Amino acid sequence: MNIRSLSWGILGTGGIAKTFAKQLPLSHTGRLAAVASRSLESAKAFVEAYPGVKAYGSYAELLADPEVQAVYIALPHTAHMEWAIAAAHAGKHILCEKPVGMNLTEAMAALEAARQNGVFFMEAYMYRCHPQIGKVLEMIRSGRLGEIRQVTASFGFNAPYKPESRLYRQDLAGGAILDVGGYPVSFARLVAGAAVGKPFLDPVEVVSQVTLCPHSGVDVHGAAILGFENGIKALVSTGINGALENTAVISGTQGTVRLTRPWLGSEEVTIEFLSGGQVEQIVVKADRPLYALEADHVAGHLADREAPAMLQADTLGNMRTLDRWRSAHMLYVQERDDAERKPLPRLRPRSVTQPPNLYRSLPGLDKPVSRMVLGTDLGGRVIGAPHAFALFDYFQELGGNCFDTAFVYGAGYGEKILGEWMAQRGVRNEIHLIAKGAHTPHCYPDKMIEQFHQSLERLRTDHVEFYMLHRDNPDVPVGEFVDALNAEVKAGRIRFFGGSNWSLERVQAANEYARCHGMQGFGCISNQFSLARMVQPVWAGCISASDPTYRQWLVETQTPLFAWSSQARGFFVHGDPEYYGDEELVRCWYADDNFERLRRARQLARAKGASPIHVAASYVLSQSFPAFALIGPRTLSELSDCFNAFSCPLTEAEMAWLNLEREENPGGCR
C-alpha cells in the first residue's frame, strides 16, 4: 500500500527531531503537520522554520489533533513506551526512535498496544532504509560472499561526562548499549538471518564485557561476541566516551564486505568488496536523505501495520539481545527487584470487553474465578521483576484474576515476585491464589505445613483460595494429609484444597476418609489435562486426568479441574511428524493418535476462523465440569492470544470428534 501523503506529528524537539523535520519535506510522501514539546515556547521555537506547522505545549494535545496521521517519537528512552502506547490509543501510526523502551518488557508493551489498536509500528533504525543495506543483503543471498563466517560492527562516539546529560543518567536509561549499541547488534542479526534466508536471526550465545561510568554507573563502553545457531560469530562494540571506527564488516569464505558509513549513510556511499586480493568499490546512491527514505518506507507499509526494514519481531529480538548484553553487568534503578513500579498502561482500547464466558462461579467463593489461570513458574529468574509485573498487569487487564504458584517455582522467586506485585498494586482482595507444596522428596504432611507457611510469607497474604499437594506420596496414609489440610482450613488459611498429580483412586480415598470423619475433602484437582494425550509424563510423578474414567468422575462430582499443560506444551503449534527439534515435545506428545487430533484441530480451526492452539484450549474450557486452563506465556502477545480461546466455543459433538470418540465429521469442518 503506497500512501501519497502522510501527515506527521513529532513528539520532542531535540536534535534527532530537528533532523527528521528537516529531511521530511524531501520525502515523497511526508508532510509535517505539528510538533509538541513539554513547553509551548520550545515547540513554537522549533516550528519557526516551518510555516503552517502547529506547535503544542503537550504531547497529549498533538495526539488529539485529527490532522496528524502518524507520529515520530523523539523523546528520551524512558518516555518511549508511555507515549507509544498513548499514540496507539489515539489511533496514530508510530515511528518510534530506538530503543522502543529501556528493556524488552517495555518494547513488548508498546508493540502490543499498537497491535491491539490496529496501528502501524516501526522502531526507527533508519540505516535499514538506505539502499546500501539492500545491496549488502543481495550480495549475501546471492552467495557472492560464500558462507558467512563473521560480522564485526561498531558504533561509538566521545561525549564527555556531564551529570545532567541523558547519556549519563540512570533514571533516563542512559549508557552506550541502549543509545547506539543496538545498531551493530541489529546489523549482525540481520546478516546472520540473511545467510539462512530469514529476515533476522537471534543469537544463541552472548558473551560480553562492559565498562561502567564511575559516577553514575551507566555503561560507557561495551563489547560482545554474539554466537548464532548457523555458526556465525559477531563482534559488536559501542561506547559514549571514546570514538570508535563506526564501520561494519562481513567476512565470508569467498569475500569480505566493508561498509564505511553503515549507520549515517549519505545519499552516495561506497561499499568495499574484497575478494581474491582485489578490492571492488561499489557505489550506492539514494535519491533522498536517510530520514526521508525512512518516512517513505513507513508510508508504503501502513496497511501491513509493520515494515520489512524493521519488523516488530526483529525489534523484540534486538531488545532481548541488548538486555542480555547490558543486564549481565548493569540494571537501571527502575529494573531492580526492590524498585517501585508503575502499573503497565492499558494496552487494549477501552471499547474491548471481556468475553462473557471468562469466569466461573464456585460455591464458597465471593467472586467468580477466571477460567484462564496465569502460572508464575518464571524460569528461575530468567524473567525478572519488570517482565513479571508487566505480565501480571496485562493478565489483570484482560480479565484474569487467578494465579497459580508453587513453593518450588524458582526456589520461591515466583511466589516472592507475585507477592510484591500484589502488595504494590493493592489487589490481593481482587484475585484468587493457587498455592502448591509438598513436592517430592518433601511430600509429607509436616513438610507441607512448613512450606505452606513460607509460601504465605512470600506471597504477603494470610490465606489462599486453593491449595494443592504438588505430588502424592502413596507411602503416607491419605488421612494424614486430610487431617493436616483441615487444620489449615479451620485456621482460615485455606478455602479449598486438592491434589496436583494425584491418581483418582487416592483422591477418592481422601474424600472417603474426609466423609467418614466429618471433614472437608478434596475440593479441586490440578492434574494435566488436554486434547492431546500425554504419552510420557512431562516430569516424574506427573498424572493426567484426560482418560475417560477420570473425566467421568469430574463430570459426576463437578469437581473443579485446574489443568496444567492444557495446550500440550506447544504440540498444537509445533507438532509435526517431520520435526524433532524439541526432545521433550517428541517424548511426551508424539504419537499417531495425537497427530490425528492435531489434524482434526487444524481442520476445525479453519472452519471457525481460529488457530489449532485456540481449538485445543477451548477443548479444555468447553468441558461439562468446571475446567480452568493454567497458562504460562512469556510475552504479552502470547498472553493475549490465550484469551482468544473464548471466541472459539466447541459443541459436544465437536469435542467428541476432536478426541477421536466419533468418526463422523461435525458440520462445518472442511
VEXBALUM-535831 format. One line per field, with one value per residue (C-alpha): residue in one letter; x, y, z. Coordinates in steps of 0.05 Angstrom, whole numbers, plus 32768, in hexadecimal, padded with zeros to 4 digits. Layout:
BEGIN
code <- A, ...
east <- X, ...
north <- Y, ...
up <- Z, ...
***
This chain:
BEGIN
code <- M, N, I, R, S, L, S, W, G, I, L, G, T, G, G, I, A, K, T, F, A, K, Q, L, P, L, S, H, T, G, R, L, A, A, V, A, S, R, S, L, E, S, A, K, A, F, V, E, A, Y, P, G, V, K, A, Y, G, S, Y, A, E, L, L, A, D, P, E, V, Q, A, V, Y, I, A, L, P, H, T, A, H, M, E, W, A, I, A, A, A, H, A, G, K, H, I, L, C, E, K, P, V, G, M, N, L, T, E, A, M, A, A, L, E, A, A, R, Q, N, G, V, F, F, M, E, A, Y, M, Y, R, C, H, P, Q, I, G, K, V, L, E, M, I, R, S, G, R, L, G, E, I, R, Q, V, T, A, S, F, G, F, N, A, P, Y, K, P, E, S, R, L, Y, R, Q, D, L, A, G, G, A, I, L, D, V, G, G, Y, P, V, S, F, A, R, L, V, A, G, A, A, V, G, K, P, F, L, D, P, V, E, V, V, S, Q, V, T, L, C, P, H, S, G, V, D, V, H, G, A, A, I, L, G, F, E, N, G, I, K, A, L, V, S, T, G, I, N, G, A, L, E, N, T, A, V, I, S, G, T, Q, G, T, V, R, L, T, R, P, W, L, G, S, E, E, V, T, I, E, F, L, S, G, G, Q, V, E, Q, I, V, V, K, A, D, R, P, L, Y, A, L, E, A, D, H, V, A, G, H, L, A, D, R, E, A, P, A, M, L, Q, A, D, T, L, G, N, M, R, T, L, D, R, W, R, S, A, H, M, L, Y, V, Q, E, R, D, D, A, E, R, K, P, L, P, R, L, R, P, R, S, V, T, Q, P, P, N, L, Y, R, S, L, P, G, L, D, K, P, V, S, R, M, V, L, G, T, D, L, G, G, R, V, I, G, A, P, H, A, F, A, L, F, D, Y, F, Q, E, L, G, G, N, C, F, D, T, A, F, V, Y, G, A, G, Y, G, E, K, I, L, G, E, W, M, A, Q, R, G, V, R, N, E, I, H, L, I, A, K, G, A, H, T, P, H, C, Y, P, D, K, M, I, E, Q, F, H, Q, S, L, E, R, L, R, T, D, H, V, E, F, Y, M, L, H, R, D, N, P, D, V, P, V, G, E, F, V, D, A, L, N, A, E, V, K, A, G, R, I, R, F, F, G, G, S, N, W, S, L, E, R, V, Q, A, A, N, E, Y, A, R, C, H, G, M, Q, G, F, G, C, I, S, N, Q, F, S, L, A, R, M, V, Q, P, V, W, A, G, C, I, S, A, S, D, P, T, Y, R, Q, W, L, V, E, T, Q, T, P, L, F, A, W, S, S, Q, A, R, G, F, F, V, H, G, D, P, E, Y, Y, G, D, E, E, L, V, R, C, W, Y, A, D, D, N, F, E, R, L, R, R, A, R, Q, L, A, R, A, K, G, A, S, P, I, H, V, A, A, S, Y, V, L, S, Q, S, F, P, A, F, A, L, I, G, P, R, T, L, S, E, L, S, D, C, F, N, A, F, S, C, P, L, T, E, A, E, M, A, W, L, N, L, E, R, E, E, N, P, G, G, C, R
east <- 8000, 801F, 8007, 8011, 800C, 8017, 800D, 8041, 8046, 8087, 808A, 80C9, 80F4, 813B, 8171, 8155, 8110, 812F, 8153, 8112, 80EC, 8121, 8123, 80D8, 80C7, 80F8, 80D0, 809D, 8064, 8070, 8055, 8063, 8022, 8033, 806A, 8062, 808F, 8085, 8086, 8060, 809B, 80C9, 8097, 808C, 80D6, 80DC, 80A6, 80BF, 80E4, 80A4, 806C, 8027, 803E, 8019, 803C, 8022, 8037, 8026, 802C, 7FE4, 7FCC, 7FF1, 7FD4, 7F8F, 7F99, 7F70, 7F9E, 7FD9, 7FDA, 801E, 804D, 8098, 80AB, 80ED, 80ED, 811D, 811F, 80F5, 80BB, 80B7, 8089, 8059, 804E, 804E, 8014, 7FF1, 7FFB, 7FDE, 7FA0, 7F9A, 7F99, 7FDB, 800E, 8050, 8099, 80BE, 8106, 8132, 812F, 80E4, 80EE, 8123, 811C, 80F6, 80BC, 80AE, 80B7, 8084, 8052, 8059, 8052, 8017, 7FF3, 7FFF, 7FE5, 7FA7, 7F96, 7FA4, 7FD9, 801C, 805B, 80A4, 80E3, 810C, 814C, 8150, 8190, 8167, 8142, 8180, 818A, 81D0, 81B0, 8187, 81C6, 81EB, 81B1, 81AF, 81F9, 81F0, 81B3, 81D2, 820D, 823F, 8261, 825E, 824C, 824A, 827B, 8280, 8262, 8287, 8261, 826A, 8247, 8262, 8274, 8295, 8266, 828A, 8268, 8232, 8206, 81C9, 81D1, 819E, 81D8, 81F4, 81B3, 819A, 8153, 8150, 816C, 81AE, 81EB, 820A, 81E6, 81A0, 81B4, 81DD, 81EE, 81AE, 81CA, 8203, 81D8, 819F, 81CF, 81EF, 81AA, 8195, 81D2, 81CC, 8184, 8193, 81C6, 818F, 8158, 8135, 8127, 8152, 816F, 8176, 81B8, 81B9, 81F5, 8209, 824D, 8259, 8284, 826E, 8291, 8266, 8268, 8287, 8258, 8213, 821C, 8203, 822A, 825A, 827B, 8269, 827D, 825A, 8263, 8221, 821E, 81E7, 81CC, 81E7, 822F, 8236, 825B, 8252, 827E, 8257, 826F, 8254, 8267, 8256, 8299, 82C7, 82C2, 82BE, 82C9, 827E, 8283, 8264, 8289, 826D, 829F, 828D, 82B3, 82B6, 82BA, 82B4, 8286, 8297, 8266, 8289, 8249, 8217, 81EE, 81EB, 81F2, 81F0, 81CB, 8208, 8231, 8268, 8269, 82AC, 82AC, 82ED, 82F5, 8332, 8360, 8337, 830F, 82D0, 82B0, 8264, 8241, 81FA, 81CF, 818F, 8162, 814C, 816D, 816B, 8130, 8107, 8112, 80FB, 80BB, 80AA, 80B7, 8084, 8051, 8059, 8048, 8011, 7FE0, 800F, 8014, 805F, 8098, 80CD, 8106, 80FA, 80C4, 80A5, 80C0, 8104, 80FC, 80EC, 8127, 8155, 813D, 8144, 818D, 819B, 817E, 81AC, 81E8, 81D9, 81B5, 81EE, 8214, 81E3, 8199, 8177, 8159, 8113, 8125, 813E, 8114, 8108, 80F1, 80AB, 808B, 8053, 801B, 801F, 7FF5, 7FB6, 7FC7, 7F83, 7F4F, 7F1C, 7EE5, 7EFF, 7ED6, 7EE7, 7EC7, 7E86, 7E9F, 7EE0, 7ECB, 7EAE, 7E8D, 7E9F, 7E78, 7E99, 7EBD, 7EA4, 7EBB, 7EBF, 7F01, 7F20, 7F24, 7F68, 7F9A, 7FDE, 8019, 8054, 808A, 80B7, 80F2, 8119, 812C, 812D, 80F1, 8103, 80D5, 80C3, 80B0, 8088, 8063, 8051, 8035, 800D, 7FF2, 7FDD, 7FBD, 7F92, 7F81, 7F6A, 7F3C, 7F66, 7F61, 7F7F, 7FC9, 7FEC, 8029, 8053, 8087, 80BA, 80B2, 80F5, 8108, 80D1, 80DC, 8098, 8074, 80A0, 8097, 804C, 8048, 806D, 803F, 8001, 801C, 8030, 7FEF, 7FC3, 7F9B, 7F9C, 7F51, 7F44, 7F66, 7F68, 7FA7, 7FBA, 7FF5, 8018, 8048, 8061, 8087, 80B1, 80DD, 80BB, 8075, 8063, 802E, 805F, 808A, 804A, 8036, 807C, 807F, 8039, 8048, 8086, 805C, 802B, 8065, 8081, 803D, 8031, 7FEC, 7FCA, 7FA3, 7F9B, 7F5B, 7F77, 7FAF, 7FC9, 7FF7, 802A, 8036, 801B, 8041, 801D, 8047, 8022, 7FDB, 7FAD, 7F8A, 7FCA, 7FC8, 7F7D, 7F86, 7FBF, 7F9A, 7F5A, 7F81, 7F96, 7F4E, 7F36, 7F6B, 7F51, 7F91, 7F73, 7F2E, 7F32, 7F68, 7F77, 7FAE, 7FD9, 7FF0, 7FC5, 7FA7, 7F5B, 7F60, 7F86, 7F57, 7F1B, 7F3D, 7F4A, 7F02, 7EE8, 7F15, 7EFC, 7EB3, 7EBC, 7EDD, 7EB0, 7EE7, 7EF1, 7F0A, 7F2D, 7F06, 7F31, 7F64, 7FA0, 7FB6, 7FCD, 7F92, 7F91, 7F77, 7FB9, 7FC8, 8006, 802E, 8065, 8064, 8082, 80A3, 80A9, 806A, 803C, 7FF6, 7FC2, 7F77, 7F67, 7F54, 7F0A, 7F04, 7F21, 7EF8, 7EB8, 7EC7, 7ED3, 7E8F, 7E6A, 7E88, 7E8F, 7ED4, 7EFA, 7F37, 7F71, 7F93, 7FDE, 7FFC, 7FB6, 7FD1, 8000, 803E, 803F, 802B, 7FF2, 8023, 8063, 804C, 8063, 8077, 80B3, 80C9, 80F6, 8118, 80F6, 8107, 80D2, 809B, 80AD, 80B3, 8073, 8042, 8057, 8028, 7FFC, 7FBB, 7FD4, 7FE7, 7FA1, 7F86, 7FB4, 7F9A, 7F52, 7F62, 7F7F, 7F43, 7F12, 7F3C, 7F37, 7EEB, 7EE7, 7F1A, 7F46, 7F89, 7F95, 7FB0, 7F6F, 7F47, 7F73, 7F69, 7F1E, 7F1B, 7F30, 7F03, 7EC5, 7EC2, 7E82, 7EA5, 7EC6, 7F07, 7F3D, 7F7A, 7FBE, 7FE8, 8032, 803D, 807F, 806A, 802F, 8018, 8019, 7FF0, 7FBA, 7FB8, 7FA6, 7F64, 7F50, 7F3B, 7EFB, 7EE7, 7EE9, 7EB5, 7EAC, 7E6F, 7E6D, 7E6E, 7EAB, 7ED0, 7EC0, 7ED9, 7F19, 7F27, 7F1C, 7EDD, 7EB4, 7EC8, 7E92, 7EA7, 7E7D, 7E5C, 7E88, 7ECB, 7EEA
north <- 8000, 8042, 8081, 80C0, 80EF, 80E0, 8116, 8112, 812B, 812C, 8120, 8142, 817C, 8160, 8157, 8117, 8138, 8172, 8144, 811E, 815F, 817B, 813E, 812D, 8161, 813C, 80FC, 80E7, 80DF, 8105, 8147, 8166, 817C, 8186, 8185, 817D, 818B, 818D, 81D9, 8201, 8231, 81F8, 81DF, 8225, 8230, 81ED, 81FC, 8242, 8222, 81FE, 822E, 8212, 81DB, 81DB, 81DF, 81BC, 81C4, 817C, 8139, 8128, 8165, 814F, 8108, 8127, 814C, 8128, 8143, 811B, 80D5, 80BC, 80D0, 80CE, 80C3, 80E7, 80E8, 80CD, 8081, 807E, 80A2, 8077, 8040, 8070, 809C, 8063, 8045, 8089, 8092, 804D, 805D, 809E, 8076, 8092, 806A, 8067, 806F, 806B, 807D, 8044, 8026, 801B, 8016, 800C, 7FC1, 7F88, 7F90, 7FD7, 7FC6, 7F8E, 7FBD, 7FF2, 7FBF, 7F9D, 7FDF, 7FED, 7FA8, 7FAE, 7FF2, 7FDF, 8013, 800F, 800A, 800B, 8017, 804D, 802A, 8059, 803A, 7FFD, 8029, 803D, 8017, 8002, 7FD1, 7FB4, 7FAC, 7F89, 7F59, 7F4A, 7F39, 7F0A, 7EE7, 7EDF, 7EB9, 7EEB, 7EEC, 7EA1, 7E87, 7EBF, 7EB3, 7EF4, 7F39, 7F73, 7FB3, 7FF0, 8031, 8062, 80AA, 80D4, 80FC, 8118, 8108, 8139, 8125, 8147, 8124, 80EE, 80C3, 80BE, 80BC, 807B, 8095, 80A5, 8061, 807E, 8059, 8041, 7FFF, 801C, 805C, 8040, 7FF8, 7FE2, 7FF5, 7FC2, 7F8D, 7F97, 7F95, 7F53, 7F34, 7F4C, 7F2D, 7EEC, 7EE5, 7EF6, 7EBF, 7E8B, 7EAE, 7ECE, 7F17, 7F12, 7EE1, 7EE6, 7ED1, 7E92, 7EAB, 7EF0, 7EF9, 7F41, 7F72, 7FB7, 7FF3, 801C, 8066, 806F, 80A9, 8091, 8047, 8047, 8020, 804D, 8017, 7FD0, 7F97, 7F55, 7F16, 7EFC, 7EB3, 7E9D, 7E57, 7E57, 7E5F, 7EA9, 7ED2, 7F1D, 7F4D, 7F8B, 7FC8, 800A, 8045, 808C, 80A0, 8092, 8094, 8051, 8040, 803D, 800A, 7FC7, 7F8D, 7F4A, 7F12, 7ED6, 7E9C, 7EBF, 7F08, 7F40, 7F7D, 7FBC, 7FF4, 8035, 805B, 8026, 804F, 8096, 8089, 80C6, 80C7, 80A7, 8072, 8042, 7FF8, 7FD5, 7F8D, 7F67, 7F25, 7F01, 7F39, 7F6C, 7FA5, 7FBA, 7FFD, 7FF7, 803B, 803C, 807A, 8090, 80C5, 80DF, 80EB, 80B2, 80CA, 80DA, 8092, 807B, 80A5, 808A, 8043, 804D, 806B, 8031, 7FFC, 8019, 7FE4, 7FAD, 7FCE, 7FC2, 7FCC, 7F9C, 7FCB, 7FBC, 7F88, 7F89, 7F44, 7F5F, 7F98, 7F66, 7F3A, 7F76, 7F8E, 7F48, 7F47, 7F8C, 7F76, 7F3A, 7F66, 7F9C, 7F7B, 7F4A, 7F87, 7FBE, 7FC8, 800B, 8022, 8015, 7FCC, 7FB6, 7F86, 7FB9, 7FF0, 800E, 8000, 8028, 7FFC, 7FEB, 801C, 8000, 7FDE, 7FCE, 8000, 800D, 7FF8, 7FB0, 7F87, 7F46, 7F06, 7EF4, 7EAD, 7EC3, 7EB5, 7E7B, 7E82, 7E4E, 7E40, 7E60, 7E98, 7EDF, 7EEF, 7EC5, 7EA7, 7EB5, 7E76, 7E8B, 7E83, 7EA3, 7E79, 7E98, 7E66, 7E9C, 7E70, 7E81, 7ECA, 7EC7, 7EF5, 7F2E, 7F59, 7F8D, 7F56, 7F30, 7F6F, 7F7E, 7F38, 7F3D, 7F83, 7F6E, 7F2E, 7F57, 7F88, 7F4D, 7F38, 7F02, 7EFE, 7EBA, 7EAB, 7E68, 7E65, 7E2F, 7E2B, 7E0F, 7E41, 7E63, 7E50, 7E7E, 7EB7, 7EAD, 7EB5, 7EEF, 7F18, 7F0B, 7F21, 7F61, 7F6F, 7F65, 7F92, 7FCA, 7FC6, 7FBB, 7F85, 7F4A, 7F4D, 7F4F, 7F0E, 7EC4, 7E9F, 7E56, 7E40, 7DFD, 7DD8, 7D95, 7D86, 7D46, 7D38, 7D63, 7D46, 7D3D, 7D60, 7D83, 7D9C, 7DB2, 7DDF, 7DFB, 7E0C, 7E28, 7E5A, 7E70, 7E78, 7EA5, 7ED0, 7ED6, 7EE6, 7F1A, 7EFE, 7ED9, 7EA8, 7E89, 7E75, 7E33, 7E07, 7DCB, 7D93, 7D98, 7D4E, 7D11, 7CE2, 7C9F, 7C89, 7CBC, 7CA9, 7CD8, 7CEC, 7D0D, 7D3E, 7D4B, 7D57, 7D89, 7DAE, 7DB3, 7DD4, 7E0B, 7E11, 7E19, 7E4F, 7E76, 7E6F, 7E42, 7E44, 7E06, 7DD1, 7D9A, 7D74, 7D81, 7D41, 7D15, 7CD4, 7CCE, 7C94, 7CBE, 7CFA, 7CCE, 7CAF, 7CF5, 7D0A, 7CCA, 7CD6, 7D1E, 7D07, 7CD4, 7D06, 7D41, 7D69, 7D8F, 7D65, 7D74, 7DAD, 7DB5, 7D92, 7DAB, 7D73, 7D76, 7D7A, 7D89, 7D74, 7D52, 7D13, 7D18, 7CDE, 7CE2, 7D0C, 7D51, 7D49, 7D0D, 7D02, 7D28, 7D0D, 7D1F, 7D24, 7D1E, 7CD4, 7CC3, 7CAA, 7CE8, 7D15, 7CF1, 7CFA, 7D44, 7D49, 7D22, 7D48, 7D8B, 7D92, 7DCE, 7DBB, 7DEC, 7DCC, 7DD5, 7DCB, 7DD9, 7DE8, 7DAC, 7DD8, 7DF1, 7DB1, 7DD4, 7E09, 7DE3, 7D9B, 7D7C, 7D35, 7D52, 7D80, 7D63, 7DA2, 7DA0, 7D60, 7D6B, 7D78, 7D38, 7D0E, 7D26, 7D32, 7D10, 7CD7, 7CC4, 7CD3, 7D18, 7D29, 7D16, 7D45, 7D7B, 7D6F, 7D75, 7DB3, 7DD5, 7DC2, 7DDC, 7E1B, 7E2B, 7E24, 7E52, 7E85, 7E75, 7E53, 7E0B, 7E24, 7E49, 7E0A, 7DE2, 7E15, 7E18, 7DCC, 7DD4, 7E0F, 7DEF, 7DB2, 7DA3, 7DAB, 7DEA, 7DEC, 7E21, 7E27, 7E35, 7E5D, 7E70, 7EA6, 7ECA, 7F06, 7F36, 7F22, 7ED8, 7EEA, 7F10, 7ED9, 7EA6, 7ECB, 7EC1, 7E7A, 7E99, 7EAE, 7E66, 7E3F, 7DF6, 7DCA, 7D85, 7D66, 7D8E, 7D7B, 7D32, 7D35, 7D59, 7D25, 7CEB, 7CD4, 7CD9, 7CD2, 7CFC, 7D42, 7D79, 7DA9, 7DE3, 7DBE, 7DC0
up <- 8000, 7FEB, 800D, 7FE3, 801E, 8068, 809C, 80D4, 811A, 8141, 818C, 81A5, 818F, 8198, 8164, 8145, 813F, 811A, 80E9, 80DA, 80D0, 80A2, 8076, 8076, 803F, 8012, 8017, 7FE2, 8013, 8054, 806C, 80B0, 80D2, 811B, 814F, 819A, 81D5, 8220, 8219, 81E5, 81DE, 81C9, 8196, 817A, 8172, 814E, 811A, 8109, 80CE, 80B7, 80A6, 80B1, 80E1, 8123, 8166, 81A4, 81EC, 81FE, 81DB, 81EA, 81C4, 8186, 818B, 818E, 814C, 8116, 80DF, 80F9, 80DC, 80F3, 812B, 8130, 8179, 8187, 81D3, 8208, 820C, 824B, 8229, 81EA, 8205, 8227, 81EA, 81B8, 81DF, 81E3, 8198, 818A, 81B2, 818B, 814B, 8131, 810A, 812E, 811B, 815E, 8167, 817F, 81B0, 81B6, 8202, 8236, 8231, 820F, 823E, 8229, 81E0, 81E6, 8205, 81CF, 8197, 81B8, 81BE, 8174, 8162, 818E, 8171, 8129, 811A, 80F6, 8120, 810E, 8136, 8115, 8100, 80C4, 80A9, 8095, 8062, 803B, 7FF9, 800E, 803F, 8007, 7FDD, 8015, 8020, 7FD6, 7FD6, 8011, 7FF5, 7FB0, 7FCF, 7FB6, 7FFB, 8002, 8046, 807A, 80B2, 80DA, 80E3, 8104, 8112, 813F, 8150, 8183, 8190, 81C4, 81F1, 822F, 8271, 8285, 82C0, 82A1, 825D, 824D, 8235, 827C, 82A4, 82C1, 82C9, 827E, 8269, 8251, 823B, 81FA, 81EF, 81EC, 81C8, 818F, 819E, 817D, 8139, 8135, 8157, 8126, 80EC, 8104, 810E, 80C9, 80A7, 80CE, 80B7, 806F, 806E, 8078, 8052, 808E, 809E, 80DC, 810E, 8159, 817A, 81A3, 81CB, 81E4, 8204, 821A, 823E, 8255, 8274, 82A4, 82B2, 82F8, 8306, 82F0, 82E2, 829B, 8266, 8240, 8216, 8205, 81D7, 81CB, 81A3, 8187, 8173, 8143, 8136, 80EF, 8109, 80FA, 812E, 8136, 815C, 816E, 8195, 81AB, 81D6, 81EB, 8208, 81CD, 8181, 815F, 8116, 8108, 80D0, 80C1, 80A2, 8089, 807C, 8051, 8032, 7FEE, 8001, 8033, 8032, 8057, 8064, 8074, 8084, 809B, 80CD, 80B2, 8068, 803A, 7FF8, 7FD8, 7FFC, 7FE7, 7FFB, 7FF8, 7FDF, 7FEA, 7FC5, 7FA9, 7FBC, 7F94, 7FB0, 7F8C, 7F9C, 7F98, 7F97, 7FB1, 7FA7, 7FC9, 7FAB, 7FEF, 8033, 8066, 8090, 8052, 803B, 8080, 807D, 8038, 8050, 8087, 8057, 8027, 805B, 8086, 8071, 8089, 80CE, 80CC, 809A, 8080, 8092, 80DC, 80E8, 812D, 813D, 8129, 815B, 8193, 8181, 8180, 81C4, 81E1, 81C9, 81E5, 8228, 8229, 8219, 824C, 8285, 8291, 82AA, 82BC, 82CC, 82CB, 830D, 82F1, 82E3, 8327, 834F, 8387, 8358, 835B, 8317, 82F7, 82DD, 8294, 826B, 824E, 820C, 81EE, 81D9, 820F, 81DF, 81E1, 8213, 8235, 821A, 823E, 824C, 826C, 82B4, 82DB, 831F, 8352, 8392, 83CF, 83AB, 83AB, 8365, 8325, 830E, 82CA, 82A1, 8288, 82C1, 82BB, 82D2, 82F7, 82E6, 82CA, 82B8, 82F7, 82EE, 82A2, 82A2, 82D1, 82FA, 82C4, 8294, 82C8, 82DE, 8296, 828C, 82CC, 82BC, 8276, 828F, 82BD, 8285, 825B, 8293, 82B4, 8300, 8312, 831A, 8321, 834E, 836F, 83A5, 8375, 833C, 8334, 837C, 8393, 8362, 8341, 8383, 8399, 835A, 8359, 83A2, 8392, 8357, 8382, 83B8, 8388, 8362, 83A0, 837C, 83AC, 83B7, 836C, 835A, 836A, 837B, 836F, 839A, 8395, 83C2, 83DA, 839A, 8399, 83C0, 83F5, 83ED, 8436, 8460, 848E, 8453, 8430, 846A, 8471, 8427, 8426, 845D, 8438, 83F9, 841F, 8436, 83F0, 83D4, 840B, 841A, 8452, 8427, 83E2, 83BF, 83A6, 83C0, 8399, 83AE, 8376, 8377, 839B, 83C9, 83C9, 8405, 8430, 8445, 8422, 8463, 847D, 8443, 844D, 8498, 848D, 8456, 847E, 84B7, 8486, 846D, 84B5, 84C1, 8484, 845C, 8425, 8405, 83DA, 83D2, 83A1, 837E, 8342, 8322, 834E, 8334, 8334, 8366, 8398, 838F, 839B, 83D9, 83F4, 83EA, 840A, 8447, 844C, 8447, 847D, 84AC, 849E, 847C, 843C, 8403, 83C1, 83A2, 8364, 8339, 8312, 82E4, 829C, 826D, 8223, 81DF, 81D1, 81F9, 8225, 820A, 823D, 827E, 8274, 82B8, 82E6, 830E, 82DE, 82D6, 82A2, 82AC, 8261, 8261, 825D, 82A4, 82C4, 8296, 82A8, 82F2, 82E8, 82C4, 82F9, 8334, 8311, 8331, 8317, 82EE, 82E6, 82AB, 82A0, 825B, 8242, 81FC, 81FD, 8204, 81BD, 8199, 8174, 815C, 814E, 8148, 8106, 80F5, 80D1, 810B, 8141, 8159, 819E, 81C3, 81F9, 81C6, 81A3, 81E1, 8203, 81CA, 8189, 8179, 813E, 8164, 8178, 8131, 811C, 8152, 8138, 80F1, 8108, 8132, 80F5, 80CC, 8100, 810A, 80C0, 80C3, 8100, 80E8, 8124, 812F, 8147, 818A, 8196, 8186, 81B6, 81EE, 81E0, 81E6, 822F, 823D, 821C, 8249, 826F, 82B2, 82CF, 82A7, 82AC, 827F, 829E, 826D, 826D, 8237, 8236, 820C, 820E, 81C9, 81DC, 821A, 81F4, 81BF, 81F4, 8201, 81B8, 81CC, 81EA, 81A4, 818C, 81B4, 81A3, 81A1, 81C1, 817C, 8169, 81A8, 819F, 8157, 816B, 81A0, 816F, 8192, 8153, 810A, 80E9, 80D9, 80FC, 80CD, 80B7, 80BC, 8077
***
